[in-house]
C-alpha cells in the first residue's frame, strides 16, 4: 500500500520527520519498503515558481498551426505570453503555470524564457505528467474556476509529496487504509485524529436493487444503492493526483471515486452500470466449475 503523507495529514496530526515516521512504523506494525519522492523538487524557492494562472487571451500561433499563443494572468498585474501545444482549454480557463526558473521533473535544467516559432514564451502551462501528478499528457490541467491568479500551486495541488510504500503484517489488515494508518500514527506520535466530514446524499426517490448473497460465509454483508443522473467524465485533478500517489491509474470519475473511498476506508467498492446487469440485480456467489469471467 502507498501512503501519501499529504493525504494522511487530512486524518491525523503528527510532528515527525519522514525518516522517524518510517522507522517507528517499521518497528510497530508494518514493513516500510521505501519512501517515494513525488512531484517537484523542494529546493530553494522552486515551489514559488509554480502558480495558478487564468487565460485571458488564446488563439492560434501565427507561425504554427499546432500551437496556441496565450496571455495568462499569474497575479503580476500584466499577463504573461505563453506558447502552448495543448488545445483542451480556452479563454477563462484556470491553469497551472510554471514560471521561468522552475525545476520540473525530467527537465535537464531550470525553465527559461525562449522563442517558439518566433514568439517568446514566458512560462509554461502544465500537464499533470510535467509535475509528477500523473501520466496524462493529452492536454493541460484545467483547474476549478474561482482560484485567484498567482495563488501558489502548492495550495491547490499536492505538487510536492512523500509517499510511504508499506506492507502490513498479515495480522494487521486494519492498516490497509488511510484511516487505519492514521490511527496507528496517532498512537505512536500522540497525534490527534481528525474527524472525516461526510455528507450522505439523501434518498429522494427510493428505488431498490435486488442483492442475492448465495455464500454468506465468504461474503456476510453486501450493500447496494442506486444513483441516477450520473455523468461519466474525467475526475478532478486533485483526485487524479492522489490516486496516482497511491499507485492507481485514473479511469473516470465513477471508477476513481470507488478506488478513492476504498483507499481511505479499506472497504472494497464497485460501480455497476445497472442497465447492463442481467435482471437488474447482483448475485454474490462462488464461481461454478469451468466458469470464466471476462
Buried (B, 14 or more C-beta within 10 A) or exposed (E): BBBBBBBBBBBBBBEBEBEEBBEBBBEEBBEBEEBBBBBBBBEEEBBEBBBBBBBBBBEEBEEBEEBBBBBBBBBEEEBBBBBBBBEEBEEEBBBBBBBBBBBBBEEEEEBEBEEBEEBEBBBBBBBBBBBBBBEBEEBBBBBEEEBEBBBBBBEBBBBBBBBBBBEBEEEEEBBBBBBBBBBBBBEBBEBEBEEEEEEEEEEEEEEEEEEEBEEEEEEEEEEEEEEEEEEEEBBBBBBBBBBBBBEBEBBEBBBBBBBBBBBBBBEEEEBEEBEEEEEEBBEBEEEEEEEEEE
